[in-house]
């Protein structure tokens, strides 16, 4: 008998979130937990955390806040809000910021 699949952490922590309407970038791990305001995905390689707030702006904790926030972490730990790398409603802007971060961390040849 097959073992039932467990729901991802973000779905357990935020059951009212709905489905993800974006693809979690390669190398990012679901680190969501219920005391956060929205799902969170971290990349240890890039030392960043990606917060994906609710699609509906009225469901977001910060009125008028953008949907996605990419923040720098320090050794996999959350850093202060001073370390925001990108804030956007569009996911393409976040992907561009991730690509920029990846390029800045690549070894110089």
N, CA and C atoms as an extended XYZ file, in Angstrom:
327
Properties=species:S:1:pos:R:3:atomname:S:1:resname:S:1:resid:I:1 pbc="F F F"
N         0.841       -1.177        0.000 N   UNK     1
C         0.000        0.000        0.000 CA  UNK     1
C         0.891        1.247        0.000 C   UNK     1
N         0.564        2.179       -0.905 N   UNK     2
C         1.346        3.407       -0.997 CA  UNK     2
C         1.080        4.311        0.191 C   UNK     2
N         2.134        4.970        0.632 N   UNK     3
C         2.036        5.936        1.720 CA  UNK     3
C         1.465        7.236        1.153 C   UNK     3
N         0.475        7.841        1.813 N   UNK     4
C        -0.072        9.096        1.271 CA  UNK     4
C         0.974       10.205        1.306 C   UNK     4
N         0.943       11.025        0.272 N   UNK     5
C         1.882       12.152        0.223 CA  UNK     5
C         1.504       13.168        1.285 C   UNK     5
N         2.499       13.741        1.913 N   UNK     6
C         2.217       14.788        2.886 CA  UNK     6
C         2.160       16.121        2.155 C   UNK     6
N         1.387       17.003        2.680 N   UNK     7
C         1.282       18.328        2.083 CA  UNK     7
C         2.571       19.096        2.327 C   UNK     7
N         2.918       19.987        1.418 N   UNK     8
C         4.113       20.809        1.644 CA  UNK     8
C         3.930       21.683        2.888 C   UNK     8
N         5.045       22.103        3.437 N   UNK     9
C         5.003       22.918        4.662 CA  UNK     9
C         4.165       24.179        4.476 C   UNK     9
N         4.299       24.843        3.325 N   UNK    10
C         3.556       26.081        3.108 CA  UNK    10
C         2.055       25.828        3.158 C   UNK    10
N         1.619       24.686        2.648 N   UNK    11
C         0.190       24.364        2.630 CA  UNK    11
C        -0.301       24.015        4.037 C   UNK    11
N         0.537       23.349        4.818 N   UNK    12
C         0.184       23.044        6.203 CA  UNK    12
C         0.075       24.325        7.032 C   UNK    12
N         1.027       25.227        6.836 N   UNK    13
C         1.066       26.460        7.626 CA  UNK    13
C         0.012       27.476        7.177 C   UNK    13
N        -0.323       27.463        5.894 N   UNK    14
C        -1.253       28.447        5.327 CA  UNK    14
C        -2.313       27.744        4.476 C   UNK    14
N        -3.215       26.993        5.111 N   UNK    15
C        -4.202       26.214        4.362 CA  UNK    15
C        -5.146       27.071        3.517 C   UNK    15
N        -5.290       28.341        3.847 N   UNK    16
C        -6.175       29.222        3.078 CA  UNK    16
C        -5.451       29.947        1.940 C   UNK    16
N        -4.195       29.622        1.705 N   UNK    17
C        -3.385       30.315        0.695 CA  UNK    17
C        -3.842       30.015       -0.733 C   UNK    17
N        -4.388       28.840       -0.959 N   UNK    18
C        -4.710       28.425       -2.319 CA  UNK    18
C        -3.518       27.710       -2.919 C   UNK    18
N        -3.512       27.568       -4.228 N   UNK    19
C        -2.396       26.913       -4.907 CA  UNK    19
C        -1.323       27.937       -5.253 C   UNK    19
N        -0.085       27.449       -5.359 N   UNK    20
C         0.991       28.335       -5.808 CA  UNK    20
C         0.759       28.645       -7.280 C   UNK    20
N         0.835       29.898       -7.648 N   UNK    21
C         0.679       30.293       -9.049 CA  UNK    21
C         2.023       30.719       -9.634 C   UNK    21
N         3.092       30.222       -9.023 N   UNK    22
C         4.455       30.466       -9.497 CA  UNK    22
C         5.250       29.202       -9.199 C   UNK    22
N         6.346       29.043       -9.904 N   UNK    23
C         7.205       27.874       -9.677 CA  UNK    23
C         8.327       28.272       -8.725 C   UNK    23
N         8.444       27.517       -7.656 N   UNK    24
C         9.515       27.786       -6.690 CA  UNK    24
C        10.849       27.604       -7.415 C   UNK    24
N        11.716       28.591       -7.356 N   UNK    25
C        12.992       28.501       -8.080 CA  UNK    25
C        13.829       27.297       -7.643 C   UNK    25
N        14.593       26.799       -8.582 N   UNK    26
C        15.488       25.669       -8.315 CA  UNK    26
C        16.435       26.013       -7.169 C   UNK    26
N        16.610       25.062       -6.262 N   UNK    27
C        17.524       25.252       -5.151 CA  UNK    27
C        16.889       25.887       -3.926 C   UNK    27
N        15.609       26.229       -3.998 N   UNK    28
C        14.908       26.824       -2.869 CA  UNK    28
C        14.135       25.739       -2.122 C   UNK    28
N        14.201       25.798       -0.797 N   UNK    29
C        13.543       24.823        0.068 CA  UNK    29
C        12.377       25.488        0.796 C   UNK    29
N        11.284       24.774        0.913 N   UNK    30
C        10.105       25.268        1.619 CA  UNK    30
C        10.413       25.301        3.117 C   UNK    30
N        10.520       26.489        3.685 N   UNK    31
C        10.818       26.646        5.111 CA  UNK    31
C         9.662       27.317        5.844 C   UNK    31
N         8.493       27.295        5.241 N   UNK    32
C         7.324       27.960        5.814 CA  UNK    32
C         6.977       27.400        7.182 C   UNK    32
N         6.487       28.284        8.030 N   UNK    33
C         5.947       27.832        9.303 CA  UNK    33
C         4.847       28.788        9.741 C   UNK    33
N         3.969       28.305       10.569 N   UNK    34
C         2.719       28.988       10.889 CA  UNK    34
C         2.863       30.351       11.560 C   UNK    34
N         3.988       30.663       12.154 N   UNK    35
C         4.145       31.965       12.802 CA  UNK    35
C         4.609       33.061       11.845 C   UNK    35
N         4.864       32.698       10.605 N   UNK    36
C         5.195       33.693        9.580 CA  UNK    36
C         3.896       34.273        9.026 C   UNK    36
N         4.010       35.293        8.210 N   UNK    37
C         2.823       35.915        7.623 CA  UNK    37
C         2.390       35.264        6.323 C   UNK    37
N         3.318       34.514        5.707 N   UNK    38
C         3.029       33.896        4.414 CA  UNK    38
C         4.079       32.818        4.131 C   UNK    38
N         3.882       32.027        3.083 N   UNK    39
C         4.879       31.002        2.733 CA  UNK    39
C         6.265       31.603        2.489 C   UNK    39
N         7.286       30.813        2.834 N   UNK    40
C         8.670       31.247        2.688 CA  UNK    40
C         9.501       30.100        2.124 C   UNK    40
N        10.396       30.443        1.234 N   UNK    41
C        11.289       29.471        0.593 CA  UNK    41
C        12.709       30.027        0.685 C   UNK    41
N        13.642       29.181        1.106 N   UNK    42
C        15.018       29.649        1.297 CA  UNK    42
C        15.995       28.919        0.389 C   UNK    42
N        17.037       29.634        0.015 N   UNK    43
C        18.149       29.051       -0.729 CA  UNK    43
C        19.405       29.214        0.113 C   UNK    43
N        19.942       28.085        0.582 N   UNK    44
C        21.182       28.123        1.360 CA  UNK    44
C        22.347       28.543        0.472 C   UNK    44
N        22.319       28.108       -0.785 N   UNK    45
C        23.394       28.441       -1.729 CA  UNK    45
C        23.504       29.945       -1.944 C   UNK    45
N        22.352       30.614       -2.056 N   UNK    46
C        22.345       32.049       -2.342 CA  UNK    46
C        22.181       32.907       -1.088 C   UNK    46
N        21.961       32.273        0.064 N   UNK    47
C        21.707       32.992        1.313 CA  UNK    47
C        20.575       34.004        1.147 C   UNK    47
N        19.422       33.506        0.665 N   UNK    48
C        18.245       34.358        0.509 CA  UNK    48
C        16.984       33.615        0.958 C   UNK    48
N        15.990       34.413        1.329 N   UNK    49
C        14.659       33.903        1.652 CA  UNK    49
C        13.666       34.618        0.748 C   UNK    49
N        12.741       33.854        0.200 N   UNK    50
C        11.700       34.387       -0.673 CA  UNK    50
C        10.362       34.242        0.041 C   UNK    50
N         9.721       35.358        0.319 N   UNK    51
C         8.386       35.370        0.910 CA  UNK    51
C         7.377       35.594       -0.201 C   UNK    51
N         6.331       34.776       -0.207 N   UNK    52
C         5.285       34.879       -1.223 CA  UNK    52
C         3.960       35.157       -0.520 C   UNK    52
N         3.588       36.415       -0.463 N   UNK    53
C         2.373       36.804        0.242 CA  UNK    53
C         1.140       36.411       -0.582 C   UNK    53
N        -0.006       36.623       -0.006 N   UNK    54
C        -1.273       36.236       -0.636 CA  UNK    54
C        -1.516       37.017       -1.925 C   UNK    54
N        -2.148       36.357       -2.903 N   UNK    55
C        -2.516       37.024       -4.168 CA  UNK    55
C        -3.447       38.195       -3.903 C   UNK    55
N        -4.407       37.980       -3.009 N   UNK    56
C        -5.394       39.016       -2.678 CA  UNK    56
C        -4.740       40.044       -1.758 C   UNK    56
N        -4.570       41.282       -2.231 N   UNK    57
C        -3.919       42.300       -1.405 CA  UNK    57
C        -4.600       42.528       -0.052 C   UNK    57
N        -5.897       42.308        0.040 N   UNK    58
C        -6.596       42.526        1.311 CA  UNK    58
C        -6.269       41.442        2.340 C   UNK    58
N        -5.666       40.332        1.903 N   UNK    59
C        -5.283       39.250        2.819 CA  UNK    59
C        -3.852       39.408        3.327 C   UNK    59
N        -3.122       40.366        2.797 N   UNK    60
C        -1.732       40.576        3.200 CA  UNK    60
C        -1.649       41.312        4.534 C   UNK    60
N        -0.602       41.019        5.291 N   UNK    61
C        -0.443       41.645        6.597 CA  UNK    61
C        -0.183       43.144        6.472 C   UNK    61
N         0.571       43.532        5.461 N   UNK    62
C         0.894       44.944        5.269 CA  UNK    62
C        -0.034       45.523        4.201 C   UNK    62
N        -0.938       46.425        4.595 N   UNK    63
C        -1.828       47.045        3.599 CA  UNK    63
C        -1.007       47.752        2.521 C   UNK    63
N        -1.309       47.471        1.284 N   UNK    64
C        -0.594       48.075        0.163 CA  UNK    64
C         0.760       47.455       -0.100 C   UNK    64
N         1.114       46.404        0.644 N   UNK    65
C         2.406       45.747        0.463 CA  UNK    65
C         2.474       44.945       -0.823 C   UNK    65
N         3.659       44.775       -1.323 N   UNK    66
C         3.878       43.972       -2.522 CA  UNK    66
C         3.758       42.490       -2.187 C   UNK    66
N         3.573       41.684       -3.190 N   UNK    67
C         3.338       40.260       -2.976 CA  UNK    67
C         4.605       39.478       -2.639 C   UNK    67
N         5.707       39.765       -3.321 N   UNK    68
C         6.938       38.987       -3.143 CA  UNK    68
C         8.037       39.842       -2.529 C   UNK    68
N         8.788       39.218       -1.615 N   UNK    69
C         9.940       39.884       -1.006 CA  UNK    69
C        11.097       38.889       -1.019 C   UNK    69
N        12.232       39.323       -1.512 N   UNK    70
C        13.457       38.521       -1.504 CA  UNK    70
C        14.413       39.194       -0.541 C   UNK    70
N        14.798       38.443        0.497 N   UNK    71
C        15.670       38.990        1.536 CA  UNK    71
C        16.944       38.181        1.653 C   UNK    71
N        18.016       38.873        1.967 N   UNK    72
C        19.288       38.207        2.237 CA  UNK    72
C        19.211       37.546        3.613 C   UNK    72
N        19.809       36.370        3.720 N   UNK    73
C        19.938       35.697        5.011 CA  UNK    73
C        21.426       35.626        5.335 C   UNK    73
N        21.722       35.288        6.557 N   UNK    74
C        23.113       35.156        6.977 CA  UNK    74
C        23.297       33.738        7.498 C   UNK    74
N        24.081       32.954        6.771 N   UNK    75
C        24.303       31.551        7.131 CA  UNK    75
C        22.999       30.804        7.353 C   UNK    75
N        22.020       31.058        6.478 N   UNK    76
C        20.749       30.356        6.543 CA  UNK    76
C        19.801       30.855        7.610 C   UNK    76
N        20.168       31.937        8.276 N   UNK    77
C        19.307       32.511        9.315 CA  UNK    77
C        18.687       33.800        8.779 C   UNK    77
N        17.478       34.052        9.219 N   UNK    78
C        16.810       35.272        8.801 CA  UNK    78
C        17.587       36.489        9.277 C   UNK    78
N        17.699       37.444        8.408 N   UNK    79
C        18.410       38.674        8.738 CA  UNK    79
C        17.378       39.775        8.978 C   UNK    79
N        17.827       40.951        9.249 N   UNK    80
C        16.907       42.063        9.492 CA  UNK    80
C        16.261       42.504        8.187 C   UNK    80
N        15.215       43.292        8.320 N   UNK    81
C        14.523       43.795        7.131 CA  UNK    81
C        15.375       44.797        6.365 C   UNK    81
N        16.542       45.139        6.892 N   UNK    82
C        17.461       46.017        6.165 CA  UNK    82
C        18.081       45.303        4.966 C   UNK    82
N        17.972       43.992        4.941 N   UNK    83
C        18.620       43.198        3.898 CA  UNK    83
C        17.664       42.772        2.794 C   UNK    83
N        16.751       43.638        2.415 N   UNK    84
C        15.797       43.343        1.344 CA  UNK    84
C        16.495       43.545        0.003 C   UNK    84
N        16.439       42.510       -0.830 N   UNK    85
C        17.071       42.572       -2.148 CA  UNK    85
C        16.090       42.972       -3.242 C   UNK    85
N        14.817       42.576       -3.085 N   UNK    86
C        13.807       42.907       -4.096 CA  UNK    86
C        12.418       42.796       -3.480 C   UNK    86
N        11.537       43.685       -3.924 N   UNK    87
C        10.136       43.675       -3.520 CA  UNK    87
C         9.336       43.911       -4.789 C   UNK    87
N         8.348       43.048       -5.058 N   UNK    88
C         7.606       43.177       -6.309 CA  UNK    88
C         6.274       42.454       -6.243 C   UNK    88
N         5.364       42.885       -7.087 N   UNK    89
C         4.119       42.141       -7.278 CA  UNK    89
C         4.290       41.101       -8.367 C   UNK    89
N         5.205       41.342       -9.289 N   UNK    90
C         5.448       40.409      -10.388 CA  UNK    90
C         6.577       39.444      -10.069 C   UNK    90
N         6.345       38.168      -10.333 N   UNK    91
C         7.354       37.157      -10.014 CA  UNK    91
C         8.567       37.251      -10.928 C   UNK    91
N         8.384       37.750      -12.150 N   UNK    92
C         9.530       37.892      -13.066 CA  UNK    92
C        10.596       38.822      -12.488 C   UNK    92
N        10.166       39.851      -11.770 N   UNK    93
C        11.123       40.765      -11.140 CA  UNK    93
C        11.926       40.045      -10.058 C   UNK    93
N        11.272       39.150       -9.355 N   UNK    94
C        11.951       38.377       -8.310 CA  UNK    94
C        12.937       37.406       -8.954 C   UNK    94
N        12.518       36.759      -10.034 N   UNK    95
C        13.429       35.845      -10.737 CA  UNK    95
C        14.659       36.583      -11.243 C   UNK    95
N        14.470       37.803      -11.728 N   UNK    96
C        15.611       38.607      -12.195 CA  UNK    96
C        16.542       38.921      -11.030 C   UNK    96
N        15.984       39.232       -9.861 N   UNK    97
C        16.809       39.516       -8.683 CA  UNK    97
C        17.552       38.264       -8.232 C   UNK    97
N        16.918       37.109       -8.344 N   UNK    98
C        17.581       35.849       -7.998 CA  UNK    98
C        18.730       35.586       -8.966 C   UNK    98
N        18.478       35.796      -10.259 N   UNK    99
C        19.542       35.610      -11.254 CA  UNK    99
C        20.710       36.559      -10.997 C   UNK    99
N        20.394       37.792      -10.628 N   UNK   100
C        21.436       38.777      -10.325 CA  UNK   100
C        22.245       38.339       -9.096 C   UNK   100
N        21.556       37.836       -8.106 N   UNK   101
C        22.230       37.353       -6.896 CA  UNK   101
C        23.142       36.183       -7.238 C   UNK   101
N        22.613       35.242       -8.044 N   UNK   102
C        23.401       34.065       -8.437 CA  UNK   102
C        24.647       34.509       -9.203 C   UNK   102
N        24.506       35.469      -10.107 N   UNK   103
C        25.648       35.954      -10.889 CA  UNK   103
C        26.657       36.651       -9.994 C   UNK   103
N        26.199       37.397       -8.993 N   UNK   104
C        27.125       38.106       -8.113 CA  UNK   104
C        27.906       37.159       -7.218 C   UNK   104
N        27.383       35.954       -7.029 N   UNK   105
C        28.048       34.985       -6.148 CA  UNK   105
C        28.901       33.972       -6.921 C   UNK   105
N        28.784       34.028       -8.247 N   UNK   106
C        29.545       33.090       -9.074 CA  UNK   106
C        31.033       33.421       -8.993 C   UNK   106
N        31.873       32.402       -8.981 N   UNK   107
C        33.319       32.656       -8.945 CA  UNK   107
C        33.750       33.456      -10.180 C   UNK   107
N        34.592       34.414       -9.965 N   UNK   108
C        35.133       35.221      -11.080 CA  UNK   108
C        36.230       34.437      -11.757 C   UNK   108
N        36.169       34.400      -13.069 N   UNK   109
C        37.161       33.640      -13.848 CA  UNK   109
C        38.201       34.575      -14.421 C   UNK   109
